[in-house]
Every structure is written in C-alpha cells, then in structure tokens.
C-alpha cells in the first residue's frame, strides 16, 4: 500500500487532477450546453456514459433531441442555450459518406425543404435501404412526415432516388423539366407508428430512448412506490 501511495497520491498527480477538475467544473458551470455536447461526443462509444450524461442534461433542463437532417452535424450539436441535437454519427447503420453528403448539401444549398428536396439532393450511390431506414427510425426525417409511412413506402422512394441519379448521371435532366423538385412522390397512407414502436426504433438506432421513455406514463406510480 505504501509504495503505491507514494505513486498514486503524489503532488504531481494531485496538482494535475485538481487543475483538470477546476477547468471541467468551470466549463460546466459557465458553458453547460457546450460542455454536455462535447462530453457526449467524447464518450459516444460508451452508451452507458452517454446515458448518464443524457440524464444529467435532463436535470439541468437541457433538452437532448433526436437527430435531424436539417440541424444535426456529425457530432452532438448545440442548437441554443437549452437544446442539443444528436449527431448523425450517432445513428447506427448510417455511413460517413451519406452523413458527409447531407451536411455538404445543406452547407452549399441550404436546408432541405421537404422529402422530395432531400431525396433529389442526396445523390450518393451508398444511400440505400439500410441508411434510409436508419434515418427514418432514428427520427432524423420527422420534420418531413410520419415514420411508419416513410418505412411503408421505402421501395418506391429508393426507386425514385435511383432513377433520378441515373438520369442525372446520363445527363438526361430534361426528363424532369424545370420544376422546383424533380421528384413528385405520392406516398400511400398507412397507420402511424405507435409510441412504443418509435421508442424501440430510437433505442435500436441511437442506443437511448430520446423523444420519451417507455415508463413515462407510469412515473407517478413509480414515484409513489419509491416513497418511504
């Protein structure tokens, strides 16, 4: 014990960790949203630690929202002094080339206006069924419509994307005229996804329940049971 104490608790260690602790506390106190976003980005490979940080954000009245193709960057993204977005890198089954294409298009031509605009501008050969389903199930496309409807129309949407990319590659853009959106998608109606289904998808693709928690509706009961 004594030899280790001389190493483990020497003045150099104590001074270094004291400085780091002070710097960390200062950043969390004065830049809480930026600090928590950086923390979750740094620990993104450890979902247990991210889950703890997520809970800490809730206690600090900071909302951590699902990813969004019009707001998310690669890593956890600060939106304002009360909101953080999941980064696109956090979505399982979504390749870095697709992420890069989304961010590059947004930077060059502005935010995506609707689903047709998104599909039209995402011209990368690696945009496939797996990446499409990852975006939909994680909630990254919620601003354009309902998740289950997008999933039910997956094949039609991907075929439209492939046809457009082929036409563009063949320099046959005249097929689509000069309309604002080359694609005009008519999605078939389906029953919306249940809250349970959406939360299960978020858990699968993000590793966390983000938009809500399965036990939220039982919270009052659980709190009463926990009281002495």
Secondary structure by P-SEA (a helix, b strand, c coil): caaaaaccccaaaaaaaaaaaaaaaaaaaccaaaaaaaaaaaacccaaaaaaaaaaaaaacbbbbcccccccccccccccccbbbbcccccccccaaaaaaaaaaaaaccccccaaaaaaacccccccaaaaaaaaaaccccccccaaaaaaaaaaaaaaaaaaaaaaaaccccccccccccccccccccccccaaaaaaaaaacccccccccccccaaaaaaaaacc
